[in-house]
Amino acid sequence: MYNQTIYSNINYDQQLERQFPSLPVPSFPGQSGLPGPEFAGPSALPGLPGSQILQAPTAPPPPFIPQQAAASPLAVDPGAIRLCLFRNTYIWLYNGEGFWFYPIFVGPRSVAGFRWNGRFWMIFGIDTRRIISFTCY
């Protein structure tokens, strides 16, 4: 039954292509399987022109986890993390999780960019109140 469902979905897609040949085929970041997905659009990120294409870093982050500095009991100041824009940044969250991040936008209470998942960069955003500490290189 599972194979039949896949076949019927493929068949349905082929029927749509025949009926509407001029429709553009959507593409999604990372769909090609290559690192460095692109991100664009009129509402891509607040404060950035929609025509600007933002591309993930072309290289992986450093192969180590940096030493965590003394954590502040207060939330991370967005002004401080702004100094890490367009730089490899290691982030530690209050829940104990840590990861490499490449910030490209800092808002009043959030930061957006690309997160390293171990194989490639993915678009990612997070509330700065969830970050306990960070360091950038």
C-alpha positions in Angstrom: 0.0 0.0 0.0 2.8 2.4 0.8 4.4 2.0 -2.7 1.0 2.4 -4.3 0.5 5.8 -2.4 3.9 7.0 -3.6 3.1 5.9 -7.2 -0.3 7.7 -7.1 1.3 10.9 -5.8 3.9 10.8 -8.5 1.2 10.1 -11.1 -0.9 13.0 -9.8 2.2 15.4 -10.0 2.7 14.3 -13.6 -0.9 15.0 -14.4 -0.6 18.5 -13.0 2.6 19.2 -15.0 0.7 18.2 -18.2 -2.3 20.4 -17.4 -0.3 23.4 -16.2 3.1 23.3 -18.0 3.8 27.0 -17.5 3.7 26.9 -13.7 7.1 27.5 -12.1 8.4 24.6 -10.1 9.1 25.8 -6.5 12.6 25.3 -5.1 13.4 25.1 -1.4 16.7 25.8 0.4 18.9 22.7 0.5 16.6 20.9 -2.1 19.6 20.2 -4.3 21.4 18.6 -1.4 24.3 21.0 -1.8 25.5 23.2 1.1 24.8 26.9 1.0 21.1 27.3 0.5 19.9 30.7 -0.7 17.2 32.7 1.0 15.3 35.5 -0.7 11.9 37.1 -0.9 10.1 40.3 -0.2 9.5 39.3 3.5 12.7 37.4 3.9 13.9 39.2 7.0 12.7 42.5 8.4 14.9 45.4 7.5 16.5 43.7 4.5 15.5 44.5 0.9 13.5 41.7 -0.7 15.7 41.6 -3.7 18.8 40.9 -1.7 19.9 37.2 -1.7 21.3 35.9 1.5 23.6 33.0 1.2 24.8 30.6 3.9 28.5 30.4 4.6 30.4 28.3 2.0 32.5 26.5 4.6 31.7 24.6 7.7 32.3 26.1 11.1 35.4 25.4 13.1 35.8 21.7 14.0 35.8 22.4 17.8 33.4 23.5 20.5 34.8 26.6 22.3 35.1 27.1 26.0 31.9 28.6 27.4 32.5 32.0 29.2 30.8 32.8 32.4 27.1 33.0 31.7 25.1 36.0 32.7 21.8 35.5 34.7 20.2 38.1 32.4 19.1 37.7 28.8 21.6 38.3 26.1 21.7 41.9 24.8 20.9 42.0 21.1 23.5 44.8 20.8 26.2 42.5 22.0 25.4 39.7 19.6 25.3 42.3 16.8 29.1 42.3 17.0 29.0 38.7 15.7 27.1 39.5 12.5 28.5 37.5 9.6 30.9 35.6 11.8 30.9 32.0 13.0 29.3 32.1 16.4 28.9 29.4 19.0 25.6 29.7 21.0 24.7 28.1 24.3 21.0 28.0 25.3 19.4 27.9 28.7 18.2 24.3 28.0 21.9 23.2 27.7 22.0 22.9 23.9 24.9 24.5 22.0 25.5 24.9 18.3 27.4 26.8 15.6 25.4 29.7 14.2 26.1 32.4 11.5 24.0 35.4 12.3 22.9 37.8 9.5 20.2 39.8 11.2 19.7 41.0 14.8 16.3 42.4 15.9 15.1 43.9 19.2 14.6 40.4 20.7 15.7 37.9 18.1 18.6 36.9 15.9 18.4 35.1 12.5 20.9 33.5 10.3 22.1 30.0 9.5 22.6 27.1 12.0 25.0 24.3 11.4 23.3 20.9 11.7 26.5 18.8 11.4 26.3 18.5 7.6 25.1 21.8 6.2 23.9 25.3 7.1 20.1 25.8 7.6 18.1 29.0 7.9 17.4 29.6 11.6 16.1 32.2 14.0 15.9 32.4 17.8 14.7 34.6 20.6 17.7 36.2 22.3 16.1 35.5 25.7 16.8 31.7 25.1 20.5 32.3 24.8 22.6 32.1 27.9 26.0 32.9 26.3 27.8 33.1 22.9 31.2 33.6 21.4 32.1 34.5 17.9 35.2 34.0 15.7 
